[in-house]
Amino acid sequence: MLKKLFLSLMLSLTLTSVCADEGMWLPSLIGSRIKDMRKKGFRLSAEDIYSINKASLKDAVVLFGGGCTGEYVSEQGLLLTNHHCGYGSIQQLSSVEHDYLTNGFWAKSQAEELPVPGLTVRRLVRMEDVTGRIAAGEKAQDIVAEARKEGYAADVQQMYYGNQQFLFVYEIFRDVRLVGAPPSSIGKFGGDTDNWIWPRHTGDFSIFRVYADENNRPAEYSKNNKPYRPARHFEISTKGVDEGDFTMIYGFPGNTQEYVISDAVEYVAEVSDPMKIALRTKRLDIISAEQAKSAEVRIAYAAVHASIANAWKKWQGEVMGLRRLGTVAKKQAYEREFAAWAKSKPEYASLLDSMHTAYKQVETEYYIRELYNESVATVDVFNFARTIGRVAESGDEAKLATQIASFNKGYNRTIDEQIAAEMLGEFLQRMPSERLPEGLKAAVEAKGGAKKYVEWLFAQTSLLGDVAPTAEQVKADVMVTFAKQFEPIIENNRKYAYRNLSNVPEVERWYRPYMQALREWDKKRAFYPDANLTLRVAYGKVAGYEYADAEYHHPVSTIDGIIAKDDPNIYDYNIPQQLRDIYAAKDYGRWGEQVYGRYSVPVCFLATNHTSGGNSGSPIINGRGELVGINFDRTWRSTMSDIEFDPSICRNISVDIRYVLFVIDRIGGAGYLIEEMSLK
């Protein structure tokens, strides 16, 4: 009976129809979507997208680093991803003398490519539905262990809150080298101001190369490694895109919550996001002010600032979108209809009541976790104090001295102390009073408030001095003592260390029967698995949208918009003089064309593909399977699509591949890279 239930469930998942361009589909099941895709302009087969018997497009797509996507564009392992995905690697290789963030980097040959320690890319070897095997009693860890015997990495991922399980098998490449990156004034043009905004003019790309051993297998870095030969790479279309053209995105979206109930949405829109936005605003203000004073600080904190700001602005758009759509109210109405249907079904009649109760039981604990992580846990010296306190307990004086010296070498006390004062104050104000560490509030008040208390901590600690303290001194240190007060909160937070509130086990357990019930009741709804950083296909079309009444946004931006924003006095808008000169002479070469009636170079374009975090760097392909762009963002009014997709306004933003080629050729002078590629 259980096996029949799973088979019935899997059939329902593949046959559900979809309206509009919503959905993140598993590539191994994409056959169920091909008819709709072909109707919208796709010209390839399901086997071309995903195959375990021959090379397919999935072999040209990789998981880049810990949470982006990349794509192969040559037979020699040349890989494109976003500039912001490669940002940390570019920063890691930069210095004041070699500021690759500001000036860009272009290897003139493979010999000049720079190894990036710690950077990896993963290629999906195969995915396999193991629901039946697990239902029959086989353990997930045994299935994974079996796959790892082949020399691969593997894990089992839950789909539809555990109604399906899929095995994902990967090979991991660890020799990845930086090949090219535009200056940040191109790759990060517009900075945080333009982030999540349309029209966009960001050349958000960087270029890497993957290396392998003599057998074309993954290997640690070695000068003897050779460029990896992928089984498939993308051909590149130089014909461009027009409004209405089919587009498909192939990548690793990270996190969506399309099926959560109103309790979860209300927590996001009214509690969690507003708190995180407020705290990150304070941190960003402090870092930005110090970056403006020093080029060294600007470089050192560039990736930190970008990381903080990215989610910060996304959450602002998410709150705005959820409130605009009235998502909480719509969810509540949907739940009332479901409850009326479920009333006569004993197995589902009390399901929503159980879910509401579960949310109430865990919401405060989850909020405390998020508050701590966004406040006190962002202070570097507080975190270090916890670590070094444990080292002191071991009595290892040599290790103690080494770690303290290492911490202080790259430490910015000015920034950290300011953040500490602000974050401790916010923590005390927002934390439920009964859950505050014992005596903390009184100790802070005795010193005259959070700022004075933090000044005292920083003045008294021995962790930041020129002379390394002994183990006994560290154990008695005021910063270590302060950090220890949070251990009960930290320990409790580990219990609630889940991606979303709805993934806390006490809540998530109810979503498995809830998803089963929804499919029985809502026959017309499209059901696709929430994103979880596994390979997915989404498809749609190039499309503008009506931003406001009588205000239509066209789907393609051009180099003219870059020049309109150009400002030498603002770091994020100060484009290279070389680009100004090219524009003034209209010397675009083979990359220039007529756009909206004027001779220009296309820069970015909009499409209706359903995306999420993790899709950064994903290839955007046309109906013939050719690369036309690199996804890098959504519009600000689209960020609620992780919870509710609105086809009228949800748009993903991609850098046009012709602008990528233009920058490589005319700005980077690295035309030899284009010769590697297959241009159509």
TAJO-V6976 format. One record per backbone hydrogen bond with DSSP energy under -0.5 kcal/mol. CO is the residue of the C=O (numbers start at 0). NH is the residue of the N-H. E is the energy in kcal/mol with one decimal. If there is no record, write none. Layout:
co:CO nh:NH e:E
co:CO nh:NH e:E
This chain:
co:0 nh:4 e:-1.9
co:1 nh:5 e:-2.0
co:2 nh:6 e:-2.3
co:3 nh:7 e:-2.6
co:4 nh:8 e:-2.3
co:5 nh:9 e:-2.7
co:6 nh:10 e:-2.1
co:7 nh:11 e:-2.1
co:8 nh:12 e:-1.9
co:9 nh:13 e:-1.5
co:10 nh:14 e:-1.4
co:11 nh:15 e:-1.0
co:18 nh:21 e:-0.6
co:19 nh:21 e:-0.7
co:24 nh:536 e:-2.6
co:25 nh:28 e:-1.8
co:26 nh:29 e:-1.3
co:28 nh:31 e:-1.7
co:29 nh:32 e:-2.2
co:29 nh:33 e:-0.9
co:32 nh:36 e:-2.6
co:33 nh:37 e:-3.1
co:34 nh:38 e:-1.7
co:35 nh:39 e:-1.2
co:36 nh:41 e:-2.5
co:37 nh:40 e:-1.1
co:44 nh:48 e:-1.1
co:45 nh:49 e:-2.5
co:47 nh:56 e:-3.0
co:48 nh:57 e:-1.2
co:55 nh:58 e:-2.0
co:56 nh:59 e:-1.9
co:57 nh:60 e:-1.0
co:59 nh:71 e:-2.3
co:60 nh:123 e:-0.5
co:61 nh:63 e:-0.8
co:61 nh:69 e:-2.2
co:62 nh:64 e:-0.5
co:62 nh:121 e:-2.3
co:63 nh:66 e:-1.1
co:63 nh:67 e:-1.7
co:67 nh:63 e:-2.1
co:69 nh:61 e:-2.6
co:70 nh:79 e:-2.6
co:71 nh:233 e:-2.6
co:73 nh:76 e:-0.8
co:76 nh:209 e:-2.0
co:77 nh:72 e:-2.7
co:77 nh:73 e:-0.6
co:78 nh:207 e:-2.6
co:79 nh:70 e:-2.1
co:80 nh:205 e:-2.1
co:81 nh:85 e:-1.6
co:82 nh:86 e:-0.6
co:85 nh:89 e:-2.7
co:86 nh:90 e:-2.9
co:87 nh:91 e:-2.3
co:88 nh:92 e:-1.5
co:89 nh:93 e:-0.5
co:90 nh:93 e:-1.3
co:97 nh:94 e:-1.7
co:97 nh:99 e:-1.6
co:98 nh:102 e:-2.8
co:99 nh:103 e:-1.2
co:100 nh:183 e:-2.5
co:101 nh:184 e:-0.5
co:104 nh:180 e:-3.1
co:108 nh:111 e:-1.3
co:109 nh:112 e:-1.2
co:112 nh:114 e:-0.5
co:113 nh:177 e:-3.2
co:114 nh:116 e:-0.7
co:115 nh:118 e:-1.7
co:119 nh:64 e:-2.8
co:120 nh:172 e:-3.0
co:121 nh:62 e:-2.6
co:122 nh:124 e:-0.6
co:122 nh:170 e:-1.9
co:125 nh:168 e:-2.6
co:127 nh:129 e:-0.7
co:127 nh:166 e:-3.3
co:129 nh:133 e:-2.4
co:130 nh:134 e:-2.6
co:131 nh:135 e:-1.6
co:132 nh:137 e:-2.2
co:133 nh:136 e:-1.5
co:138 nh:141 e:-0.5
co:138 nh:142 e:-1.8
co:139 nh:143 e:-2.4
co:140 nh:144 e:-2.3
co:141 nh:145 e:-2.0
co:142 nh:146 e:-1.7
co:143 nh:147 e:-2.3
co:144 nh:148 e:-1.1
co:146 nh:149 e:-1.4
co:146 nh:151 e:-0.8
co:147 nh:150 e:-2.1
co:152 nh:169 e:-3.1
co:154 nh:156 e:-0.5
co:154 nh:167 e:-3.0
co:156 nh:165 e:-2.5
co:158 nh:161 e:-0.5
co:158 nh:162 e:-0.8
co:158 nh:163 e:-2.0
co:159 nh:162 e:-1.1
co:163 nh:158 e:-3.1
co:164 nh:129 e:-2.2
co:164 nh:130 e:-0.6
co:165 nh:156 e:-2.9
co:166 nh:127 e:-2.4
co:167 nh:154 e:-1.8
co:168 nh:124 e:-3.1
co:168 nh:125 e:-1.3
co:169 nh:152 e:-2.5
co:170 nh:122 e:-2.3
co:170 nh:172 e:-0.5
co:172 nh:120 e:-1.7
co:173 nh:175 e:-0.8
co:174 nh:210 e:-2.8
co:175 nh:115 e:-2.2
co:176 nh:208 e:-2.3
co:177 nh:113 e:-1.9
co:178 nh:106 e:-3.0
co:179 nh:206 e:-3.3
co:180 nh:104 e:-2.7
co:182 nh:185 e:-2.7
co:182 nh:186 e:-2.9
co:183 nh:187 e:-2.4
co:185 nh:188 e:-1.1
co:185 nh:202 e:-2.5
co:187 nh:190 e:-3.0
co:189 nh:192 e:-0.8
co:189 nh:193 e:-2.0
co:190 nh:194 e:-0.9
co:193 nh:196 e:-2.4
co:195 nh:635 e:-2.1
co:201 nh:203 e:-1.7
co:202 nh:204 e:-2.1
co:204 nh:181 e:-0.7
co:205 nh:80 e:-1.9
co:206 nh:178 e:-2.9
co:206 nh:179 e:-1.9
co:207 nh:78 e:-3.5
co:208 nh:176 e:-2.6
co:209 nh:227 e:-3.1
co:210 nh:174 e:-0.5
co:211 nh:225 e:-2.7
co:212 nh:215 e:-2.3
co:216 nh:212 e:-2.8
co:218 nh:173 e:-0.6
co:221 nh:224 e:-1.5
co:225 nh:211 e:-3.1
co:227 nh:229 e:-0.8
co:234 nh:626 e:-3.2
co:235 nh:679 e:-3.3
co:241 nh:244 e:-2.3
co:244 nh:541 e:-2.3
co:246 nh:539 e:-2.9
co:247 nh:620 e:-2.8
co:248 nh:537 e:-2.1
co:249 nh:618 e:-0.8
co:250 nh:535 e:-3.0
co:252 nh:531 e:-0.5
co:252 nh:532 e:-2.9
co:252 nh:533 e:-0.6
co:256 nh:259 e:-0.9
co:260 nh:263 e:-1.0
co:260 nh:264 e:-1.4
co:261 nh:265 e:-2.7
co:262 nh:266 e:-1.8
co:263 nh:267 e:-2.0
co:264 nh:268 e:-2.8
co:265 nh:269 e:-2.3
co:266 nh:270 e:-1.5
co:266 nh:271 e:-3.1
co:267 nh:272 e:-2.0
co:270 nh:274 e:-1.6
co:271 nh:275 e:-2.4
co:272 nh:276 e:-2.8
co:273 nh:277 e:-2.0
co:274 nh:278 e:-2.0
co:275 nh:279 e:-2.3
co:276 nh:280 e:-2.0
co:277 nh:281 e:-1.4
co:278 nh:282 e:-1.7
co:279 nh:283 e:-2.8
co:280 nh:284 e:-2.2
co:281 nh:285 e:-1.7
co:282 nh:286 e:-2.4
co:283 nh:287 e:-2.9
co:284 nh:288 e:-1.8
co:285 nh:289 e:-1.6
co:286 nh:290 e:-2.6
co:287 nh:291 e:-1.9
co:289 nh:292 e:-0.9
co:289 nh:293 e:-0.7
co:290 nh:293 e:-0.8
co:293 nh:297 e:-2.2
co:294 nh:298 e:-2.3
co:295 nh:299 e:-2.5
co:296 nh:300 e:-2.5
co:298 nh:301 e:-1.0
co:300 nh:304 e:-3.0
co:301 nh:305 e:-2.4
co:302 nh:306 e:-2.4
co:303 nh:307 e:-2.3
co:304 nh:308 e:-2.7
co:305 nh:309 e:-2.0
co:306 nh:310 e:-1.0
co:307 nh:311 e:-1.6
co:308 nh:312 e:-2.4
co:309 nh:313 e:-1.8
co:310 nh:314 e:-2.9
co:311 nh:315 e:-1.2
co:312 nh:316 e:-1.9
co:313 nh:317 e:-2.4
co:314 nh:318 e:-2.6
co:315 nh:319 e:-2.1
co:316 nh:320 e:-2.8
co:317 nh:321 e:-2.7
co:318 nh:322 e:-2.2
co:319 nh:323 e:-2.4
co:320 nh:324 e:-2.5
co:321 nh:325 e:-0.9
co:321 nh:326 e:-2.1
co:325 nh:329 e:-2.5
co:326 nh:330 e:-2.7
co:327 nh:331 e:-2.3
co:328 nh:332 e:-2.3
co:329 nh:333 e:-2.4
co:330 nh:334 e:-2.6
co:331 nh:335 e:-1.9
co:332 nh:336 e:-1.9
co:333 nh:337 e:-2.3
co:334 nh:338 e:-2.9
co:335 nh:339 e:-1.9
co:336 nh:340 e:-1.8
co:337 nh:341 e:-2.9
co:338 nh:342 e:-1.3
co:340 nh:343 e:-0.8
co:341 nh:344 e:-2.3
co:343 nh:345 e:-0.6
co:344 nh:347 e:-2.1
co:344 nh:348 e:-1.9
co:347 nh:350 e:-1.5
co:349 nh:353 e:-2.1
co:350 nh:354 e:-1.9
co:351 nh:355 e:-2.7
co:352 nh:356 e:-2.2
co:353 nh:357 e:-2.1
co:354 nh:358 e:-2.2
co:355 nh:359 e:-1.9
co:356 nh:360 e:-1.8
co:357 nh:361 e:-1.3
co:358 nh:362 e:-2.1
co:361 nh:365 e:-2.4
co:362 nh:366 e:-2.5
co:363 nh:367 e:-2.3
co:364 nh:368 e:-1.8
co:365 nh:369 e:-2.3
co:366 nh:370 e:-3.1
co:367 nh:371 e:-2.7
co:368 nh:372 e:-2.4
co:369 nh:373 e:-1.8
co:370 nh:374 e:-0.9
co:371 nh:374 e:-0.8
co:371 nh:376 e:-2.5
co:374 nh:377 e:-1.9
co:375 nh:378 e:-1.7
co:377 nh:379 e:-0.6
co:378 nh:382 e:-1.8
co:379 nh:383 e:-2.4
co:380 nh:384 e:-2.3
co:381 nh:385 e:-1.5
co:382 nh:386 e:-1.7
co:383 nh:387 e:-3.2
co:384 nh:388 e:-1.7
co:385 nh:389 e:-1.1
co:386 nh:390 e:-1.4
co:387 nh:391 e:-2.3
co:388 nh:392 e:-1.5
co:389 nh:393 e:-1.0
co:390 nh:393 e:-0.6
co:390 nh:394 e:-0.7
co:390 nh:395 e:-0.9
co:391 nh:394 e:-0.9
co:394 nh:396 e:-1.4
co:395 nh:399 e:-2.1
co:396 nh:400 e:-2.4
co:397 nh:401 e:-2.2
co:398 nh:402 e:-2.4
co:399 nh:403 e:-2.2
co:400 nh:404 e:-2.2
co:401 nh:405 e:-2.2
co:402 nh:406 e:-2.3
co:403 nh:407 e:-2.2
co:404 nh:408 e:-1.4
co:405 nh:409 e:-0.8
co:406 nh:409 e:-0.6
co:407 nh:410 e:-0.8
co:410 nh:412 e:-0.7
co:411 nh:415 e:-2.2
co:412 nh:416 e:-2.8
co:413 nh:417 e:-1.5
co:414 nh:418 e:-2.5
co:415 nh:419 e:-2.6
co:416 nh:420 e:-2.1
co:417 nh:421 e:-2.0
co:418 nh:422 e:-3.1
co:419 nh:423 e:-2.4
co:420 nh:424 e:-1.7
co:421 nh:425 e:-2.1
co:422 nh:426 e:-2.5
co:423 nh:427 e:-2.4
co:424 nh:428 e:-1.8
co:425 nh:429 e:-2.5
co:426 nh:430 e:-2.1
co:431 nh:434 e:-2.3
co:432 nh:435 e:-1.2
co:436 nh:439 e:-2.0
co:436 nh:440 e:-0.5
co:438 nh:442 e:-2.2
co:439 nh:443 e:-2.4
co:440 nh:444 e:-2.4
co:441 nh:445 e:-2.1
co:442 nh:446 e:-0.9
co:443 nh:446 e:-0.6
co:443 nh:448 e:-2.4
co:444 nh:447 e:-1.0
co:448 nh:452 e:-2.5
co:449 nh:453 e:-2.6
co:450 nh:454 e:-2.2
co:451 nh:455 e:-2.1
co:452 nh:456 e:-2.3
co:453 nh:457 e:-2.7
co:454 nh:458 e:-1.9
co:455 nh:459 e:-2.2
co:456 nh:460 e:-2.1
co:461 nh:464 e:-0.8
co:465 nh:467 e:-0.5
co:469 nh:473 e:-2.3
co:470 nh:474 e:-2.3
co:471 nh:475 e:-1.3
co:473 nh:476 e:-1.3
co:476 nh:480 e:-2.5
co:477 nh:481 e:-2.4
co:478 nh:482 e:-2.5
co:479 nh:483 e:-2.0
co:480 nh:484 e:-0.8
co:481 nh:484 e:-1.1
co:482 nh:485 e:-1.6
co:483 nh:486 e:-1.6
co:485 nh:489 e:-2.9
co:486 nh:490 e:-3.0
co:487 nh:491 e:-2.1
co:488 nh:492 e:-2.4
co:489 nh:493 e:-1.6
co:490 nh:494 e:-0.7
co:491 nh:494 e:-0.6
co:491 nh:495 e:-0.7
co:492 nh:495 e:-0.9
co:493 nh:496 e:-1.1
co:495 nh:497 e:-2.2
co:499 nh:502 e:-1.5
co:500 nh:503 e:-1.4
co:503 nh:506 e:-2.3
co:503 nh:507 e:-3.0
co:504 nh:508 e:-2.0
co:506 nh:509 e:-1.9
co:507 nh:510 e:-1.6
co:507 nh:511 e:-0.8
co:508 nh:512 e:-0.6
co:509 nh:513 e:-1.6
co:510 nh:514 e:-2.8
co:511 nh:515 e:-1.8
co:512 nh:516 e:-2.6
co:513 nh:517 e:-2.7
co:514 nh:518 e:-1.9
co:515 nh:519 e:-1.5
co:516 nh:520 e:-2.0
co:517 nh:521 e:-3.6
co:520 nh:522 e:-1.3
co:521 nh:524 e:-1.1
co:524 nh:526 e:-0.6
co:525 nh:527 e:-0.6
co:530 nh:255 e:-1.0
co:534 nh:26 e:-0.6
co:535 nh:250 e:-2.0
co:536 nh:24 e:-3.1
co:537 nh:248 e:-3.1
co:539 nh:246 e:-1.9
co:540 nh:607 e:-2.0
co:541 nh:243 e:-3.0
co:544 nh:546 e:-1.0
co:544 nh:552 e:-3.1
co:547 nh:550 e:-2.7
co:549 nh:551 e:-0.5
co:550 nh:546 e:-1.9
co:550 nh:547 e:-1.1
co:551 nh:553 e:-0.6
co:552 nh:544 e:-1.4
co:554 nh:605 e:-2.0
co:556 nh:602 e:-2.9
co:556 nh:603 e:-0.5
co:557 nh:560 e:-1.2
co:557 nh:561 e:-0.7
co:558 nh:562 e:-1.9
co:559 nh:563 e:-1.9
co:560 nh:564 e:-1.3
co:561 nh:565 e:-1.3
co:566 nh:569 e:-2.0
co:568 nh:570 e:-0.5
co:569 nh:572 e:-1.7
co:569 nh:573 e:-0.7
co:570 nh:573 e:-0.9
co:571 nh:189 e:-2.5
co:572 nh:566 e:-2.4
co:572 nh:574 e:-1.3
co:575 nh:578 e:-0.9
co:575 nh:579 e:-1.4
co:576 nh:580 e:-2.5
co:577 nh:581 e:-2.1
co:578 nh:582 e:-2.3
co:579 nh:583 e:-2.6
co:580 nh:584 e:-1.9
co:581 nh:585 e:-0.6
co:581 nh:586 e:-2.1
co:582 nh:585 e:-0.9
co:585 nh:587 e:-1.5
co:587 nh:590 e:-1.7
co:588 nh:591 e:-1.2
co:592 nh:594 e:-0.5
co:592 nh:599 e:-3.1
co:594 nh:597 e:-1.3
co:597 nh:594 e:-3.2
co:597 nh:599 e:-0.6
co:599 nh:592 e:-2.6
co:600 nh:558 e:-1.7
co:602 nh:655 e:-2.7
co:603 nh:556 e:-2.4
co:604 nh:653 e:-2.4
co:605 nh:542 e:-0.9
co:606 nh:651 e:-2.4
co:608 nh:610 e:-0.7
co:611 nh:614 e:-2.3
co:612 nh:253 e:-5.0
co:613 nh:251 e:-0.8
co:614 nh:617 e:-2.6
co:615 nh:68 e:-3.1
co:617 nh:630 e:-2.7
co:618 nh:249 e:-1.4
co:618 nh:620 e:-0.6
co:619 nh:627 e:-3.2
co:619 nh:628 e:-1.4
co:620 nh:247 e:-2.0
co:621 nh:624 e:-2.0
co:622 nh:42 e:-3.1
co:625 nh:621 e:-2.3
co:626 nh:236 e:-2.2
co:627 nh:656 e:-2.4
co:628 nh:619 e:-2.8
co:629 nh:654 e:-2.4
co:630 nh:616 e:-3.0
co:632 nh:652 e:-3.3
co:634 nh:637 e:-2.3
co:634 nh:638 e:-0.5
co:635 nh:638 e:-1.0
co:637 nh:640 e:-2.6
co:638 nh:641 e:-1.0
co:639 nh:642 e:-2.4
co:639 nh:643 e:-3.4
co:641 nh:256 e:-4.2
co:643 nh:645 e:-0.5
co:644 nh:646 e:-0.6
co:645 nh:648 e:-1.7
co:645 nh:649 e:-2.9
co:650 nh:634 e:-2.0
co:651 nh:606 e:-1.7
co:652 nh:631 e:-3.0
co:652 nh:632 e:-1.6
co:653 nh:604 e:-2.3
co:653 nh:655 e:-0.5
co:654 nh:629 e:-1.9
co:655 nh:658 e:-1.1
co:655 nh:659 e:-1.6
co:656 nh:660 e:-2.3
co:657 nh:661 e:-2.2
co:658 nh:662 e:-2.6
co:659 nh:663 e:-2.4
co:660 nh:664 e:-2.5
co:661 nh:665 e:-3.3
co:661 nh:666 e:-0.6
co:662 nh:666 e:-1.3
co:662 nh:667 e:-3.0
co:663 nh:669 e:-2.7
co:669 nh:672 e:-2.1
co:669 nh:673 e:-0.6
co:670 nh:674 e:-1.5
co:671 nh:675 e:-0.7
co:672 nh:675 e:-0.7
co:672 nh:676 e:-0.7
co:673 nh:676 e:-0.8
co:675 nh:74 e:-0.5
co:676 nh:678 e:-0.9
co:677 nh:235 e:-3.3
